[in-house]
Amino acid sequence: MTYVSMPAEFLYNLTKNLSAHLQHKLCAVLPKEYRGIGIGTELMRALLGELKSVGFGQVSLSVQKTNRAVRLYRKIGFVTIDENDEEYIMLCRL
């Protein structure tokens, strides 16, 4: 899997093109110099808000248990619905 750092405005604009009738997958990684200052939180809130506005009822994700973003996801409303040795499967109802 290739990870690409994308500007937040690109990711936000991407959500404007999502169809409520399809399953979408997105992988985003903030560069280290942009972590810990609230960008990820605001980006996720904007993404979830836009998904809700186009008809999505829930969003799920998988995240490695050791990833510090787990705290972020829980803070904005994701709950763990399943897990394995390495990762959590999380769900946020919109």
NUBAVEX-251931 format. One record per residue (C-alpha): residue number from 1; x negated, y, z negated. Coordinates in Angstrom, 2 decimals. Example, Ala and Ser with C-alpha at 12.3 -4.5 7.8 and 13.67 -1.06 7.14 Angstrom:
BEGIN
+-----+---------+---------+---------+
:  nr :    east :   north :      up :
+-----+---------+---------+---------+
:   1 :  -12.30 :   -4.50 :   -7.80 :
:   2 :  -13.67 :   -1.06 :   -7.14 :
+-----+---------+---------+---------+
END
This chain:
BEGIN
+-----+---------+---------+---------+
:  nr :    east :   north :      up :
+-----+---------+---------+---------+
:   1 :    0.00 :    0.00 :    0.00 :
:   2 :   -1.28 :    3.45 :    0.87 :
:   3 :   -0.68 :    6.26 :   -1.59 :
:   4 :   -0.41 :    9.76 :   -0.22 :
:   5 :   -0.34 :   12.96 :   -2.22 :
:   6 :    2.44 :   15.18 :   -0.92 :
:   7 :    3.25 :   18.79 :   -1.78 :
:   8 :    6.32 :   19.09 :   -4.00 :
:   9 :    8.17 :   21.23 :   -1.44 :
:  10 :    7.79 :   18.46 :    1.15 :
:  11 :    9.26 :   15.88 :   -1.21 :
:  12 :   12.12 :   18.19 :   -2.15 :
:  13 :   12.91 :   18.92 :    1.51 :
:  14 :   12.76 :   15.20 :    2.26 :
:  15 :   15.73 :   14.62 :   -0.01 :
:  16 :   17.84 :   16.95 :    2.11 :
:  17 :   17.63 :   14.37 :    4.90 :
:  18 :   18.60 :   11.31 :    2.87 :
:  19 :   21.75 :    9.45 :    3.79 :
:  20 :   23.98 :    8.23 :    0.97 :
:  21 :   24.61 :    5.06 :    2.98 :
:  22 :   21.05 :    3.74 :    3.13 :
:  23 :   18.53 :    2.45 :    0.66 :
:  24 :   15.40 :    4.59 :    0.56 :
:  25 :   12.00 :    4.03 :   -0.95 :
:  26 :    9.57 :    6.78 :   -1.77 :
:  27 :    6.15 :    6.63 :   -3.34 :
:  28 :    4.67 :    9.88 :   -4.57 :
:  29 :    1.55 :   10.60 :   -6.56 :
:  30 :    0.63 :   14.03 :   -7.90 :
:  31 :   -3.06 :   14.92 :   -7.63 :
:  32 :   -4.73 :   14.86 :  -11.04 :
:  33 :   -5.13 :   18.62 :  -11.19 :
:  34 :   -1.33 :   19.02 :  -11.01 :
:  35 :   -0.44 :   16.50 :  -13.72 :
:  36 :    0.67 :   17.40 :  -17.22 :
:  37 :    1.97 :   20.88 :  -16.36 :
:  38 :    5.62 :   20.07 :  -15.62 :
:  39 :    5.51 :   19.71 :  -11.84 :
:  40 :    6.45 :   16.03 :  -11.93 :
:  41 :    9.37 :   16.71 :  -14.25 :
:  42 :   10.72 :   19.52 :  -12.09 :
:  43 :   10.17 :   17.51 :   -8.92 :
:  44 :   12.07 :   14.52 :  -10.32 :
:  45 :   14.92 :   16.72 :  -11.59 :
:  46 :   15.21 :   18.37 :   -8.17 :
:  47 :   15.11 :   15.01 :   -6.41 :
:  48 :   17.76 :   13.50 :   -8.70 :
:  49 :   19.96 :   16.57 :   -8.37 :
:  50 :   19.77 :   16.49 :   -4.59 :
:  51 :   20.46 :   12.76 :   -4.48 :
:  52 :   23.52 :   13.27 :   -6.67 :
:  53 :   24.75 :   16.09 :   -4.43 :
:  54 :   24.64 :   13.85 :   -1.34 :
:  55 :   26.57 :   11.05 :   -3.02 :
:  56 :   24.10 :    8.78 :   -4.76 :
:  57 :   25.46 :    7.35 :   -8.02 :
:  58 :   22.22 :    5.94 :   -9.36 :
:  59 :   18.50 :    5.72 :   -8.68 :
:  60 :   16.16 :    2.89 :   -9.61 :
:  61 :   12.41 :    2.67 :   -9.69 :
:  62 :    9.62 :    0.37 :  -10.70 :
:  63 :    6.61 :    1.61 :  -12.60 :
:  64 :    3.59 :   -0.08 :  -14.09 :
:  65 :    3.81 :   -0.32 :  -17.87 :
:  66 :    0.46 :    1.42 :  -18.23 :
:  67 :    1.51 :    4.41 :  -16.11 :
:  68 :    1.91 :    7.57 :  -18.18 :
:  69 :    4.89 :    8.54 :  -16.00 :
:  70 :    7.01 :    6.06 :  -17.99 :
:  71 :    7.45 :    8.79 :  -20.62 :
:  72 :    8.59 :   11.24 :  -17.96 :
:  73 :   11.14 :    8.84 :  -16.53 :
:  74 :   12.60 :    8.12 :  -19.96 :
:  75 :   12.73 :   11.84 :  -20.76 :
:  76 :   14.82 :   12.60 :  -17.67 :
:  77 :   17.29 :    9.76 :  -18.19 :
:  78 :   15.88 :    6.51 :  -16.81 :
:  79 :   16.40 :    3.38 :  -18.90 :
:  80 :   14.62 :    0.06 :  -18.60 :
:  81 :   16.94 :   -2.57 :  -17.14 :
:  82 :   14.34 :   -5.29 :  -16.52 :
:  83 :   10.63 :   -5.90 :  -16.86 :
:  84 :    7.89 :   -8.35 :  -16.10 :
:  85 :    4.34 :   -8.65 :  -17.37 :
:  86 :    3.15 :   -5.61 :  -15.41 :
:  87 :    6.05 :   -3.26 :  -14.74 :
:  88 :    9.39 :   -1.85 :  -15.81 :
:  89 :   12.42 :   -1.66 :  -13.56 :
:  90 :   14.25 :    1.50 :  -14.53 :
:  91 :   17.64 :    2.98 :  -13.65 :
:  92 :   19.06 :    6.49 :  -13.88 :
:  93 :   22.79 :    6.97 :  -13.42 :
:  94 :   23.57 :   10.25 :  -11.75 :
+-----+---------+---------+---------+
END
